[in-house]
Amino acid sequence: MKVLSLPNPADHAISIRAKALAFEDPASRVLLERIRLIAPSDATVLVTGESGTGKELIARLVHTLSERGERPFIAVNCGAFSDTLIESELFGHERGAFTGALESRAGWFEAAHGGTLFLDEVGDLPPAAQVKLLRVVQEREVVRVGSRKPVKIDVRLVAATNVLLEAAVRAGHFREDLYYRLNVAKLALLPLRERPDDIAPLTRHFLDLYGKRLRIAAPVLDADALLRLKRYSWPGNIRELENVIHHALLISRGGKVTAADLHFSSLGELSGAAAPAATATAATAAGTPQEALRAALLRLFDADHPDLWQAIEGEVFASAYEYSDRNQLQTARLLNLSRNIVRARLADLGIIKGAAGAL
């Protein structure tokens, strides 16, 4: 298996998720073997990894390699719904259960009956939904909102998160019993920077993909360009690689993509000789962000600042919130925490009103 891709990738053109996954790197081959061992069972799977690493693709592969492969695969982003809607979306509702419920409607669990339900961003589930999900996992039945009649379901559950659920459990924002129910078979997806041998096949895949979309022959990637791709830190992982290659095809000439055609985000870093001279000079003059942070901390230590940890943590949350244009979900993704933790901390700091502050 060279590259695993979403079905009909053009249908996902505006999606932010990774749309391809390679298994050339030794670490990726180990993961693939683990998937092949886990998939045939009906065990609940927890997929972990940074945003853009391909967690949904892993879930789809687990489904495809299982006995449910010909049955429905339903993917639901738990962070895409408000706290008031998520229960109705997952478990369904009866007519008149709430304002606007004009007819009864099955939820995603019932829609996935016989197949696999993929719950992405499961760490963003509000407490009430966590309680109901725990019951569904335990009892294998759902109760629609506004009903008292349970509906039996036969669903294989795959959950994914880009935050540390263990930290959310310790902070009291994620149920410990639900965590253990979900964490039966764990698949940890490494960031792209830690599996560099996957970069070349993924690059070839995106060159071919966007070459077809642009109706041009897929250009050749020169050696310096590939070296530069391998030395970049890829904070946006596979979806960032896709964007870089797409842009390179738009501006490249002569049927070749060179290092000059590659444009990276300022959030990432280039290492070694592949980094532009200007970037190296700036790093020498100002130091890395980590060095600047360390220097600032040393000054705070010398100042004998009261409640130092609370002050540092508060500044991190406040700065991340402003950087994310005061969007809680983006802040949670930036800090690799659940939205519930971010919301509660921002409320504690007085930045938003109450634990249910607006996004």
KEDO-933662 format. One line per 2 residues: number of its first residue (from 0); their letters; for each residue x, y, z of C-alpha. Coordinates in nm, 2 decimals. Layout:
BEGIN
NUM> a> X Y Z | ... .
This chain:
BEGIN
0> mk> 0.00 0.00 0.00 | 0.18 0.32 -0.12 .
2> vl> -0.08 0.59 -0.05 | -0.42 0.57 0.11 .
4> sl> -0.66 0.84 0.00 | -1.02 0.95 0.06 .
6> pn> -1.28 0.82 -0.19 | -1.36 1.09 -0.45 .
8> pa> -1.10 1.34 -0.31 | -1.23 1.62 -0.52 .
10> dh> -1.55 1.61 -0.31 | -1.34 1.71 -0.01 .
12> ai> -1.16 2.00 -0.18 | -1.26 2.25 0.09 .
14> si> -1.21 2.02 0.38 | -0.93 2.09 0.63 .
16> ra> -0.86 1.72 0.70 | -0.58 1.52 0.55 .
18> ka> -0.69 1.35 0.23 | -0.40 1.10 0.19 .
20> la> -0.18 0.88 0.40 | 0.14 0.70 0.32 .
22> fe> 0.30 0.39 0.48 | 0.66 0.41 0.36 .
24> dp> 0.83 0.53 0.68 | 0.92 0.25 0.92 .
26> as> 0.70 0.40 1.19 | 0.41 0.40 0.95 .
28> rv> 0.46 0.04 0.85 | 0.45 -0.06 1.22 .
30> ll> 0.12 0.14 1.25 | -0.02 -0.04 0.94 .
32> er> 0.06 -0.38 1.08 | -0.12 -0.28 1.41 .
34> ir> -0.42 -0.17 1.21 | -0.43 -0.50 1.03 .
36> li> -0.43 -0.69 1.37 | -0.70 -0.47 1.53 .
38> ap> -0.94 -0.41 1.23 | -1.10 -0.76 1.21 .
40> sd> -1.23 -0.74 1.57 | -1.52 -0.53 1.68 .
42> at> -1.31 -0.35 1.95 | -1.36 0.02 2.00 .
44> vl> -1.07 0.21 1.87 | -0.92 0.54 1.98 .
46> vt> -0.71 0.72 1.72 | -0.48 1.00 1.85 .
48> ge> -0.26 1.24 1.67 | -0.22 1.61 1.57 .
50> sg> -0.46 1.78 1.34 | -0.40 1.70 0.98 .
52> tg> -0.22 1.37 1.03 | -0.49 1.15 0.88 .
54> ke> -0.70 1.02 1.17 | -1.02 0.98 0.96 .
56> li> -0.82 0.79 0.70 | -0.71 0.55 0.97 .
58> ar> -1.07 0.51 1.08 | -1.18 0.44 0.73 .
60> lv> -0.90 0.18 0.69 | -1.00 0.01 1.01 .
62> ht> -1.36 -0.01 0.87 | -1.25 -0.13 0.53 .
64> ls> -1.04 -0.41 0.67 | -1.31 -0.53 0.91 .
66> er> -1.61 -0.75 0.85 | -1.82 -0.44 0.83 .
68> ge> -1.64 -0.31 0.53 | -1.94 -0.33 0.30 .
70> rp> -2.17 -0.16 0.56 | -2.21 0.22 0.63 .
72> fi> -1.91 0.43 0.75 | -2.04 0.75 0.91 .
74> av> -1.80 1.03 1.01 | -1.91 1.29 1.27 .
76> nc> -1.70 1.59 1.39 | -1.81 1.64 1.75 .
78> ga> -1.66 1.99 1.75 | -1.89 2.10 1.47 .
80> fs> -2.21 2.11 1.67 | -2.32 2.33 1.96 .
82> dt> -2.37 2.18 2.30 | -2.75 2.19 2.25 .
84> li> -2.74 2.01 1.91 | -2.48 1.74 1.96 .
86> es> -2.71 1.50 2.15 | -2.98 1.53 1.88 .
88> el> -2.73 1.47 1.61 | -2.57 1.16 1.77 .
90> fg> -2.87 1.00 1.93 | -3.17 1.13 1.73 .
92> he> -3.49 1.30 1.86 | -3.86 1.26 1.87 .
94> rg> -4.11 1.51 1.73 | -4.17 1.79 1.97 .
96> af> -3.86 1.71 2.18 | -3.75 2.07 2.15 .
98> tg> -3.84 2.39 1.96 | -3.80 2.32 1.59 .
100> al> -3.83 1.94 1.62 | -4.11 1.91 1.37 .
102> es> -4.06 1.54 1.31 | -3.88 1.24 1.45 .
104> ra> -3.53 1.19 1.33 | -3.27 0.91 1.37 .
106> gw> -2.93 1.01 1.49 | -2.59 0.91 1.35 .
108> fe> -2.57 0.60 1.57 | -2.88 0.46 1.41 .
110> aa> -2.76 0.57 1.06 | -2.44 0.37 1.11 .
112> hg> -2.63 0.05 1.22 | -2.43 -0.25 1.11 .
114> gt> -2.13 -0.04 1.02 | -1.88 0.19 1.18 .
116> lf> -1.93 0.53 1.34 | -1.63 0.76 1.35 .
118> ld> -1.64 1.03 1.62 | -1.38 1.29 1.55 .
120> ev> -1.27 1.55 1.81 | -1.44 1.33 2.08 .
122> gd> -1.27 1.54 2.35 | -1.50 1.83 2.26 .
124> lp> -1.81 1.65 2.37 | -2.00 1.84 2.65 .
126> pa> -2.05 1.65 2.98 | -2.42 1.56 2.91 .
128> aq> -2.33 1.40 2.58 | -2.04 1.21 2.74 .
130> vk> -2.29 1.05 2.99 | -2.52 0.94 2.70 .
132> ll> -2.23 0.82 2.50 | -2.10 0.61 2.79 .
134> rv> -2.45 0.44 2.81 | -2.45 0.37 2.44 .
136> vq> -2.11 0.21 2.45 | -2.21 0.00 2.76 .
138> er> -2.56 -0.10 2.66 | -2.54 -0.10 2.28 .
140> ev> -2.86 0.10 2.26 | -2.96 0.47 2.21 .
142> vr> -3.25 0.67 2.35 | -3.36 0.96 2.13 .
144> vg> -3.40 1.30 2.28 | -3.76 1.33 2.40 .
146> sr> -3.81 0.95 2.42 | -3.79 0.68 2.68 .
148> kp> -3.78 0.39 2.44 | -3.43 0.24 2.38 .
150> vk> -3.33 0.15 2.02 | -3.08 -0.14 1.99 .
152> id> -2.78 -0.06 1.76 | -2.50 -0.27 1.62 .
154> vr> -2.22 -0.02 1.56 | -1.84 -0.04 1.58 .
156> lv> -1.71 0.28 1.73 | -1.39 0.46 1.63 .
158> aa> -1.31 0.78 1.82 | -1.03 1.03 1.75 .
160> tn> -0.88 1.33 1.93 | -0.59 1.57 1.88 .
162> vl> -0.58 1.65 2.25 | -0.45 1.45 2.55 .
164> le> -0.77 1.29 2.69 | -0.56 1.19 3.00 .
166> aa> -0.51 1.55 3.08 | -0.88 1.63 3.02 .
168> vr> -0.97 1.35 3.26 | -0.73 1.48 3.53 .
170> ag> -0.88 1.83 3.48 | -1.23 1.69 3.53 .
172> hf> -1.34 1.78 3.18 | -1.37 1.43 3.04 .
174> re> -1.52 1.13 3.21 | -1.26 0.87 3.32 .
176> dl> -1.50 0.58 3.27 | -1.58 0.69 2.92 .
178> yy> -1.20 0.73 2.85 | -1.14 0.37 2.94 .
180> rl> -1.44 0.25 2.73 | -1.30 0.43 2.43 .
182> nv> -0.94 0.35 2.48 | -0.97 -0.03 2.41 .
184> ak> -0.74 -0.04 2.11 | -0.53 0.27 2.06 .
186> la> -0.37 0.38 1.74 | -0.12 0.67 1.78 .
188> ll> -0.06 0.86 1.46 | 0.28 1.04 1.45 .
190> pl> 0.31 1.39 1.31 | 0.45 1.41 0.96 .
192> re> 0.79 1.55 1.08 | 0.85 1.23 1.27 .
194> rp> 0.79 1.00 0.96 | 0.99 1.18 0.69 .
196> dd> 1.00 0.88 0.46 | 0.63 0.93 0.40 .
198> ia> 0.69 1.28 0.26 | 0.81 1.17 -0.09 .
200> pl> 0.52 0.93 -0.17 | 0.27 1.19 -0.04 .
202> tr> 0.43 1.46 -0.25 | 0.41 1.24 -0.56 .
204> hf> 0.05 1.17 -0.49 | -0.04 1.54 -0.46 .
206> ld> 0.17 1.63 -0.77 | -0.04 1.38 -0.96 .
208> ly> -0.37 1.48 -0.81 | -0.33 1.85 -0.87 .
210> gk> -0.17 1.79 -1.21 | -0.49 1.62 -1.32 .
212> rl> -0.71 1.89 -1.17 | -0.51 2.16 -1.34 .
214> ri> -0.50 1.95 -1.66 | -0.12 1.95 -1.68 .
216> aa> 0.14 1.68 -1.68 | 0.25 1.62 -1.32 .
218> pv> 0.59 1.80 -1.29 | 0.91 1.65 -1.17 .
220> ld> 1.02 1.74 -0.82 | 1.39 1.82 -0.81 .
222> ad> 1.63 1.69 -0.54 | 1.67 2.02 -0.36 .
224> al> 1.29 2.07 -0.34 | 1.25 1.72 -0.19 .
226> lr> 1.53 1.79 0.06 | 1.36 2.11 0.16 .
228> lk> 1.03 1.93 0.21 | 1.19 1.68 0.44 .
230> ry> 1.36 1.95 0.65 | 1.05 2.14 0.71 .
232> sw> 0.87 2.09 1.05 | 0.51 2.06 0.90 .
234> pg> 0.30 2.21 1.19 | 0.00 2.16 0.97 .
236> ni> 0.10 1.80 0.88 | -0.03 1.63 0.56 .
238> re> -0.30 1.89 0.48 | -0.02 2.16 0.49 .
240> le> 0.19 1.95 0.26 | -0.10 1.92 0.02 .
242> nv> -0.14 2.30 0.02 | 0.23 2.36 -0.04 .
244> ih> 0.23 2.12 -0.34 | -0.09 2.27 -0.48 .
246> ha> 0.06 2.62 -0.47 | 0.39 2.50 -0.62 .
248> ll> 0.21 2.36 -0.92 | 0.04 2.69 -0.98 .
250> is> 0.37 2.88 -1.00 | 0.62 2.63 -1.13 .
252> rg> 0.75 2.65 -1.49 | 0.91 2.41 -1.73 .
254> gk> 0.76 2.10 -1.59 | 0.97 2.10 -1.27 .
256> vt> 0.90 2.20 -0.91 | 1.21 2.36 -0.76 .
258> aa> 1.29 2.47 -0.40 | 1.21 2.82 -0.50 .
260> dl> 0.85 2.71 -0.58 | 0.79 2.59 -0.22 .
262> hf> 0.63 2.84 0.01 | 0.59 2.75 0.38 .
264> ss> 0.39 2.89 0.67 | 0.57 3.12 0.91 .
266> lg> 0.44 2.88 1.18 | 0.69 2.61 1.07 .
268> el> 1.07 2.59 1.07 | 1.33 2.48 0.82 .
270> sg> 1.63 2.30 0.95 | 1.98 2.26 0.81 .
272> aa> 2.12 2.38 0.48 | 1.77 2.38 0.33 .
274> ap> 1.68 2.69 0.53 | 1.71 3.02 0.35 .
276> aa> 2.00 3.24 0.45 | 1.77 3.52 0.57 .
278> ta> 1.59 3.28 0.80 | 1.92 3.15 0.94 .
280> ta> 2.05 3.51 0.99 | 1.73 3.61 1.18 .
282> at> 1.75 3.30 1.40 | 2.11 3.38 1.49 .
284> aa> 2.03 3.74 1.57 | 1.71 3.69 1.77 .
286> gt> 1.74 3.33 1.89 | 1.47 3.07 1.85 .
288> pq> 1.12 3.13 2.00 | 1.21 2.86 2.26 .
290> ea> 1.53 3.05 2.36 | 1.33 3.38 2.38 .
292> lr> 1.07 3.21 2.60 | 1.34 3.06 2.83 .
294> aa> 1.50 3.40 2.87 | 1.17 3.56 2.96 .
296> ll> 1.11 3.28 3.22 | 1.45 3.34 3.38 .
298> rl> 1.36 3.71 3.42 | 1.03 3.62 3.58 .
300> fd> 1.22 3.38 3.82 | 1.46 3.66 3.92 .
302> ad> 1.16 3.89 3.98 | 1.01 3.65 4.24 .
304> hp> 0.67 3.68 4.08 | 0.38 3.58 4.31 .
306> dl> 0.16 3.29 4.17 | 0.40 3.25 3.89 .
308> wq> 0.26 2.94 3.73 | -0.10 3.08 3.73 .
310> ai> 0.03 3.40 3.57 | 0.22 3.21 3.30 .
312> eg> -0.07 2.98 3.22 | -0.31 3.27 3.21 .
314> ev> -0.09 3.45 2.96 | -0.07 3.14 2.74 .
316> fa> -0.45 3.11 2.73 | -0.51 3.48 2.68 .
318> sa> -0.25 3.51 2.40 | -0.37 3.19 2.23 .
320> ye> -0.73 3.32 2.24 | -0.64 3.65 2.09 .
322> ys> -0.42 3.48 1.83 | -0.71 3.26 1.73 .
324> dr> -0.94 3.57 1.68 | -1.12 3.49 2.00 .
326> nq> -1.24 3.16 1.87 | -1.25 2.89 2.14 .
328> lq> -1.24 2.60 1.90 | -0.93 2.73 1.72 .
330> ta> -0.77 2.81 2.06 | -0.83 2.45 2.17 .
332> rl> -0.67 2.32 1.86 | -0.37 2.56 1.89 .
334> ln> -0.31 2.45 2.25 | -0.39 2.08 2.18 .
336> ls> -0.65 2.08 2.45 | -1.02 2.01 2.45 .
338> rn> -1.27 2.30 2.40 | -1.42 2.23 2.74 .
340> iv> -1.08 2.29 2.92 | -1.02 2.61 2.72 .
342> ra> -1.37 2.74 2.78 | -1.34 2.68 3.16 .
344> rl> -1.00 2.84 3.18 | -1.10 3.15 2.99 .
346> ad> -1.40 3.18 3.22 | -1.17 3.15 3.53 .
348> lg> -0.96 3.43 3.39 | -1.26 3.65 3.33 .
350> ii> -1.19 3.66 2.95 | -1.54 3.52 2.87 .
352> kg> -1.85 3.52 3.08 | -1.92 3.20 3.25 .
354> aa> -1.82 2.85 3.14 | -2.06 2.87 2.84 .
356> ga> -1.91 3.18 2.68 | -1.97 3.23 2.32 .
358> l> -1.74 3.12 2.05 .
